[in-house]
Amino acid sequence: MSPSKTEMDPAKRDLLLQKSKYFLTATHEDFLAYMTGDASTIEELDRKRKKKELQRQMENLPLMRTTIIEKTGRALLNCEALNTDEAKMKTPLEALFGAKARSNSLDIKNIIKVMGYIGASNETFKNLFEKYKKPLALKYEQLIFKDDYGDFDESLILKEYKSFLSKKTDGLFFAKRCDIHYKEDGRKNIWTLNFGYEPEGKFLFHNCSQTISKTQGRIARIFSPKELSPCLDELSKKLLSEVKKYRASAQYKKAHKADVSFENLSPYDYEKQVAQSLSEMGWKTQVTKASGDQGCDVLAVKGRARVAIQCKYYSKPIGNKAVQEINAAKSYYDANFAAVVSNQSYTPAAKLLATKLQVALLHHS
């Protein structure tokens, strides 16, 4: 007679099964806590693990939708990529499409059009944002305003961000696939350069941190910023979203926090509070006399920076008159920067003029 087998309690069996699965993904510390913990500890660790996994998946989502950009064969002949010293040492086809085109005998003059399936590099976009996040946040302050219905109008800031990105396209965009339509012996043909796409256009790389080849970047540079306009529109919205997150972060709020009250002040007291706030941040400040100030209320100096500031404590948005006055005061006080500081927002006209004259439009916060 064989010895009887003692069956394991089902609840204990399920718990051990959970623990064995966790072994595959847990850190050493979490695994020890998982193996020695009770059901509530395991549930909490599972919740944290799922949150991290979701975050990882979100980070690996494509930065933008794949966008098909077209360029005609005639426009291709005038492509800047053909005018470089490097291009002159290669065939036109290799200069445009990389080493994959080296063995192709296609005459570039027979190309009808090129269709690029364009994506954007998460890494390049992230590096751009980290490098320029402070001036991008300042532009947000200058160009965002509320319309007559109380909603934020983002048209000006999106236009500014698109202009910014259009000057930073090198390394930002890459081709996931390229279809070259050409005519040969009176017949139309398609030559496809495939970088991870199936014929129907389904992108195979799910991890967007994949290495982007030089050829993929080279093909993306065939297209001008004007032709890449749909891609730039989408990335501008993404950039705006990142700036909003940055401005809501503890890091940003800490850097822009001053232990000064701006509640219920007279215009002159407001000027003094602005000066005090700057003093607490290491600036040497001087409140100008009320009469004959030539439009400058506070003069602030820090290192080589000399800033002429006009303060506006108003109950409605600030117009472009303040921008004109402080721009004139900048020369009068030999300042190298000019700014308007207010408790209110700024009109679209003021923001446009300030952008042209490089006057900073700031809120006292």
C-alpha positions as CSV (number, residue, x, y, z in Angstrom):
1,M,0.0,0.0,0.0
2,S,1.4,3.4,-1.1
3,P,1.8,6.1,1.6
4,S,-1.0,8.6,1.6
5,K,-0.2,12.1,0.2
6,T,-1.0,15.1,2.3
7,E,-2.7,17.7,0.1
8,M,-1.5,21.3,0.4
9,D,-4.0,23.9,1.5
10,P,-5.3,25.6,-1.7
11,A,-4.8,29.2,-0.3
12,K,-1.2,28.4,0.7
13,R,-0.6,26.8,-2.8
14,D,-1.9,29.9,-4.6
15,L,0.3,32.1,-2.4
16,L,3.4,30.1,-3.2
17,L,2.5,30.2,-6.9
18,Q,2.3,34.0,-6.7
19,K,5.7,34.2,-5.0
20,S,7.3,32.0,-7.7
21,K,6.0,34.2,-10.5
22,Y,7.3,37.3,-8.7
23,F,10.9,35.8,-8.8
24,L,11.2,36.6,-12.5
25,T,10.8,40.4,-12.2
26,A,11.5,41.5,-8.6
27,T,14.6,43.2,-7.3
28,H,16.6,41.3,-4.7
29,E,15.2,43.4,-1.8
30,D,11.6,43.2,-3.0
31,F,11.9,39.4,-3.6
32,L,13.0,38.9,0.0
33,A,10.1,41.0,1.3
34,Y,7.8,39.0,-1.1
35,M,8.9,35.6,0.1
36,T,8.7,36.4,3.8
37,G,5.6,38.7,3.7
38,D,2.0,37.9,4.3
39,A,-0.9,38.3,1.8
40,S,-1.3,42.1,2.4
41,T,2.5,42.7,1.9
42,I,2.3,40.7,-1.4
43,E,-0.7,42.6,-2.6
44,E,1.1,45.9,-2.0
45,L,4.2,44.8,-3.7
46,D,2.1,43.5,-6.6
47,R,0.4,46.9,-6.9
48,K,3.8,48.7,-7.0
49,R,5.2,46.2,-9.6
50,K,2.2,46.8,-11.9
51,K,2.5,50.5,-11.5
52,K,6.2,50.4,-12.5
53,E,5.4,48.1,-15.5
54,L,2.6,50.5,-16.6
55,Q,5.1,53.4,-16.4
56,R,7.7,51.5,-18.4
57,Q,5.1,50.7,-21.1
58,M,4.1,54.4,-21.2
59,E,7.7,55.5,-21.6
60,N,8.1,53.1,-24.5
61,L,5.1,54.3,-26.4
62,P,5.9,56.0,-29.7
63,L,6.5,59.7,-29.3
64,M,4.1,60.4,-32.2
65,R,2.1,58.5,-34.8
66,T,3.9,57.4,-37.9
67,T,3.3,60.1,-40.5
68,I,3.7,59.5,-44.2
69,I,5.5,62.4,-45.9
70,E,5.8,62.8,-49.7
71,K,8.4,64.5,-51.8
72,T,8.3,64.7,-55.6
73,G,11.2,63.5,-57.7
74,R,11.7,67.0,-59.1
75,A,12.0,68.4,-55.6
76,L,14.3,65.6,-54.7
77,L,16.8,66.9,-57.3
78,N,17.1,70.1,-55.4
79,C,17.5,68.4,-52.0
80,E,20.2,70.0,-49.8
81,A,21.6,66.6,-49.0
82,L,23.0,66.4,-52.6
83,N,25.0,69.6,-52.2
84,T,27.3,68.5,-49.3
85,D,31.0,67.6,-49.7
86,E,30.1,64.0,-48.5
87,A,27.4,63.7,-51.2
88,K,29.8,64.6,-54.0
89,M,31.9,61.6,-53.2
90,K,28.9,59.2,-53.6
91,T,26.3,58.5,-56.2
92,P,23.2,60.7,-55.7
93,L,21.1,57.7,-54.7
94,E,23.6,56.6,-52.0
95,A,23.9,60.2,-50.8
96,L,20.1,60.3,-50.2
97,F,19.3,56.8,-49.2
98,G,22.5,55.4,-47.6
99,A,24.5,52.2,-48.2
100,K,21.4,50.2,-49.1
101,A,21.3,52.2,-52.4
102,R,24.9,51.5,-53.3
103,S,24.2,48.5,-55.5
104,N,21.1,50.0,-57.1
105,S,21.5,51.3,-60.7
106,L,18.4,53.4,-60.6
107,D,18.8,56.9,-62.2
108,I,17.7,59.5,-59.7
109,K,16.0,61.4,-62.6
110,N,13.6,58.6,-63.0
111,I,12.2,58.9,-59.5
112,I,8.6,60.1,-59.5
113,K,8.2,60.5,-55.7
114,V,9.5,59.4,-52.3
115,M,7.2,58.4,-49.4
116,G,8.8,58.4,-46.0
117,Y,7.1,56.8,-43.0
118,I,8.5,59.2,-40.4
119,G,8.8,58.7,-36.6
120,A,10.4,60.8,-33.9
121,S,13.2,59.8,-31.5
122,N,12.2,59.7,-27.8
123,E,15.7,60.2,-26.7
124,T,16.4,63.3,-28.9
125,F,13.1,64.8,-27.9
126,K,13.8,64.2,-24.2
127,N,17.3,65.7,-24.5
128,L,16.0,68.8,-26.3
129,F,13.4,69.3,-23.5
130,E,15.9,68.9,-20.7
131,K,18.3,71.4,-22.4
132,Y,15.8,74.1,-23.2
133,K,13.0,73.6,-20.6
134,K,13.7,76.9,-18.8
135,P,13.4,79.1,-21.9
136,L,10.5,77.0,-23.1
137,A,8.7,77.6,-19.8
138,L,9.4,81.3,-20.1
139,K,7.9,81.4,-23.6
140,Y,4.8,79.7,-22.1
141,E,4.4,82.5,-19.7
142,Q,4.7,85.1,-22.5
143,L,2.4,83.5,-25.1
144,I,-0.4,81.7,-23.2
145,F,-3.5,83.7,-22.4
146,K,-7.2,83.3,-21.8
147,D,-9.7,84.1,-24.5
148,D,-13.0,86.0,-24.0
149,Y,-14.6,82.8,-22.8
150,G,-12.1,82.2,-20.1
151,D,-10.4,79.3,-21.9
152,F,-6.6,79.2,-22.4
153,D,-5.7,80.0,-26.0
154,E,-2.7,77.9,-26.9
155,S,-2.4,78.9,-30.6
156,L,0.6,81.3,-30.1
157,I,2.6,79.0,-27.9
158,L,2.1,76.1,-30.2
159,K,3.3,78.2,-33.1
160,E,6.3,79.2,-31.1
161,Y,7.1,75.6,-30.2
162,K,6.7,74.5,-33.8
163,S,9.2,77.1,-34.9
164,F,11.6,76.0,-32.2
165,L,11.4,72.3,-33.2
166,S,11.7,73.2,-36.9
167,K,15.3,74.4,-36.1
168,K,16.1,71.2,-34.2
169,T,15.1,68.5,-36.6
170,D,18.6,66.9,-37.0
171,G,18.4,63.6,-35.1
172,L,14.8,64.2,-34.1
173,F,13.1,62.5,-37.0
174,F,13.9,59.1,-38.6
175,A,12.4,57.0,-41.4
176,K,10.8,53.7,-40.4
177,R,10.3,52.9,-44.0
178,C,10.8,54.6,-47.4
179,D,8.9,53.8,-50.6
180,I,10.6,55.1,-53.8
181,H,8.3,55.3,-56.8
182,Y,10.2,55.4,-60.1
183,K,9.7,54.8,-63.8
184,E,11.8,52.4,-65.8
185,D,11.3,51.2,-69.4
186,G,7.9,53.0,-69.4
187,R,6.7,51.1,-66.3
188,K,6.1,52.3,-62.8
189,N,7.8,50.5,-60.0
190,I,8.3,50.8,-56.2
191,W,11.6,50.2,-54.4
192,T,11.1,49.8,-50.6
193,L,13.7,50.4,-47.9
194,N,12.3,48.6,-44.9
195,F,13.5,49.4,-41.3
196,G,11.2,47.2,-39.3
197,Y,8.0,47.5,-41.2
198,E,5.9,44.7,-42.7
199,P,4.6,45.4,-46.3
200,E,1.3,46.6,-45.0
201,G,3.0,49.2,-42.9
202,K,2.8,47.6,-39.4
203,F,5.7,48.7,-37.3
204,L,7.5,45.8,-35.7
205,F,9.6,47.6,-33.1
206,H,7.5,47.9,-30.0
207,N,10.3,49.2,-27.8
208,C,10.9,52.8,-28.9
209,S,14.4,52.9,-27.4
210,Q,15.6,50.9,-30.4
211,T,18.8,52.1,-32.1
212,I,18.1,54.3,-35.0
213,S,20.5,53.8,-37.9
214,K,22.3,56.6,-39.8
215,T,20.4,55.7,-42.9
216,Q,17.1,56.2,-41.1
217,G,18.2,59.6,-40.0
218,R,19.6,60.4,-43.4
219,I,16.3,59.6,-45.2
220,A,14.4,61.8,-42.7
221,R,16.7,64.8,-43.6
222,I,15.5,64.5,-47.2
223,F,12.3,66.2,-46.1
224,S,12.3,69.9,-45.3
225,P,10.8,71.4,-42.1
226,K,7.9,72.6,-44.3
227,E,7.3,69.1,-45.6
228,L,7.5,67.8,-42.0
229,S,4.9,70.2,-40.8
230,P,2.4,67.6,-39.7
231,C,5.1,65.9,-37.6
232,L,6.1,69.2,-36.1
233,D,2.4,70.0,-35.3
234,E,2.1,66.8,-33.3
235,L,5.4,67.2,-31.5
236,S,4.5,70.8,-30.6
237,K,1.5,69.5,-28.7
238,K,3.7,66.9,-27.0
239,L,6.2,69.6,-26.1
240,L,3.5,71.8,-24.6
241,S,2.3,68.9,-22.5
242,E,5.9,68.4,-21.1
243,V,6.2,72.1,-20.3
244,K,2.9,72.0,-18.4
245,K,4.2,69.0,-16.4
246,Y,7.5,70.8,-15.7
247,R,5.7,73.9,-14.5
248,A,3.5,71.8,-12.2
249,S,6.5,70.0,-10.7
250,A,7.9,70.6,-7.2
251,Q,11.3,71.5,-8.7
252,Y,9.8,74.4,-10.8
253,K,7.6,75.7,-7.9
254,K,10.5,75.7,-5.5
255,A,12.7,77.6,-7.9
256,H,10.0,80.2,-8.5
257,K,8.8,80.5,-4.9
258,A,9.3,83.7,-2.9
259,D,8.4,84.4,0.7
260,V,6.7,87.6,-0.2
261,S,3.0,88.5,0.0
262,F,1.4,90.1,-3.1
263,E,-2.1,90.5,-1.6
264,N,-4.0,93.8,-1.5
265,L,-1.1,96.2,-2.4
266,S,-0.9,99.7,-3.7
267,P,1.0,100.1,-7.0
268,Y,4.0,101.5,-5.1
269,D,3.9,98.7,-2.5
270,Y,3.7,96.2,-5.3
271,E,7.0,97.6,-6.8
272,K,8.7,97.2,-3.4
273,Q,7.4,93.7,-3.0
274,V,8.8,92.8,-6.5
275,A,12.1,94.3,-5.5
276,Q,12.1,92.4,-2.2
277,S,11.3,89.1,-3.9
278,L,14.3,89.6,-6.3
279,S,16.5,90.5,-3.4
280,E,15.7,87.2,-1.7
281,M,16.9,85.5,-4.9
282,G,20.3,87.2,-4.8
283,W,19.6,90.3,-6.9
284,K,20.7,93.8,-6.0
285,T,17.6,96.0,-6.5
286,Q,16.7,99.6,-6.6
287,V,13.1,101.0,-6.7
288,T,13.2,104.1,-8.9
289,K,11.5,107.3,-7.8
290,A,7.9,107.7,-8.8
291,S,8.3,110.7,-11.1
292,G,10.7,110.7,-14.0
293,D,11.4,107.0,-13.9
294,Q,11.1,106.7,-17.7
295,G,9.0,103.6,-17.4
296,C,11.3,101.6,-15.2
297,D,10.0,100.9,-11.6
298,V,12.7,98.5,-10.4
299,L,16.3,98.1,-11.5
300,A,17.8,94.7,-10.8
301,V,21.5,93.7,-11.1
302,K,23.1,90.3,-10.7
303,G,26.5,89.6,-12.1
304,R,26.6,91.0,-15.7
305,A,22.8,91.0,-15.9
306,R,21.2,94.4,-15.6
307,V,17.4,94.3,-15.9
308,A,14.9,97.2,-16.2
309,I,11.5,96.2,-14.8
310,Q,8.1,97.8,-15.0
311,C,5.6,96.6,-12.4
312,K,1.9,96.5,-13.2
313,Y,-0.6,95.8,-10.4
314,Y,-3.8,95.7,-12.4
315,S,-7.3,94.2,-12.4
316,K,-7.2,93.4,-16.1
317,P,-4.7,92.0,-18.7
318,I,-1.7,94.1,-19.5
319,G,-1.5,95.7,-22.9
320,N,1.4,96.5,-25.2
321,K,2.0,100.1,-23.8
322,A,3.9,98.6,-20.9
323,V,6.1,96.7,-23.4
324,Q,6.8,99.8,-25.3
325,E,7.7,101.8,-22.2
326,I,10.0,99.3,-20.7
327,N,11.8,98.7,-24.0
328,A,12.6,102.5,-24.1
329,A,13.6,102.4,-20.4
330,K,16.0,99.6,-21.1
331,S,18.2,101.9,-23.2
332,Y,17.8,104.8,-20.7
333,Y,19.1,102.7,-17.8
334,D,21.8,101.0,-19.9
335,A,20.2,97.6,-19.1
336,N,20.8,94.5,-21.1
337,F,17.4,93.0,-20.3
338,A,13.8,94.3,-20.0
339,A,10.8,92.8,-18.3
340,V,7.3,93.5,-17.2
341,V,6.1,92.0,-13.9
342,S,2.4,91.8,-13.1
343,N,-0.3,90.1,-11.1
344,Q,-2.3,89.8,-14.3
345,S,-2.0,88.0,-17.7
346,Y,-1.0,89.8,-20.9
347,T,-3.0,90.6,-24.1
348,P,-2.1,88.9,-27.3
349,A,-0.8,92.2,-28.8
350,A,1.5,92.6,-25.8
351,K,2.8,89.1,-26.1
352,L,3.5,89.5,-29.9
353,L,5.3,92.8,-29.3
354,A,7.3,91.4,-26.4
355,T,8.5,88.5,-28.5
356,K,9.6,90.9,-31.2
357,L,11.4,93.2,-28.8
358,Q,12.7,90.4,-26.5
359,V,10.9,91.8,-23.4
360,A,10.1,89.2,-20.8
361,L,6.5,89.2,-19.6
362,L,6.3,87.7,-16.1
363,H,3.9,87.0,-13.3
364,H,5.3,87.8,-9.9
365,S,5.0,84.1,-8.8
